[in-house]
Amino acid sequence: MGNIKRTFDKAFKKQAVDLYLNGDMSYQSVADKLEIDKNQVRRWVKYFEDEGILGLEEKRG
């Protein structure tokens, strides 16, 4: 049986980015709080820094 991919809306991604950028939380702390992988948080922060809020929109089509 394969892994089920979770999808996250833009508001959830923005929440994760804000926790990291506005606080003293590490990628791991944000990931633990939101029960996601720390690399996902890192990716969203990079997308947000590069493209703004548009970077958090769904990439798959």
N, C-alpha and C positions, 0 to 999 in steps of 0.2 A: 504494500500500500504506500503511495507517495505522500509527500508532505503537502499539507493544505496551506496555500499562501494566504496570509491575512492582508487585507487592504485597509488603508487608513485615509480618512477624509482630510481635506486641507486644514480644517480647524484643529484636528488632533496633531497633525504635523507641526502646526504653528505653536501649539501648546508646548510640545517637546522642544522646539527651537527657543521659545521664550524662556523656558526653565533653564536651559543651558546658557543663553546669552545674558539674561537679566539677573541671574543669581550666582551663587558660588558653588553650583552643582557641576560635577564632572559628567562626561558622557555616560559613564557607568551608573552614576547616581540617578540621572534622568531615566536611563533605561530600566533600572530596578523599580523606580517609582511607577513607570508606565507599563511595566512588564513587556518590554520589547528588547531587541538586541542593541547593544551600544553602537555597533557599526551603522545601524539604521539611523540612529540619532546623529551620528557624525555626518552621514550622507545628507540628511535633511538640512543640517546647519550649513554645509557647504553649498547646497543648492540655493538656500535662502540668501547667503552672502553673495553668491554669484549673480542671481537672477531676481532677488526680491521674492515677493509673495507668489509670483508666477512660477518660481522654481519648485513650489510645493504642490503644484497641480499634478494630476495623474499623468505618468509618462507612458504607460502602456496604452495601446490603442487597438 
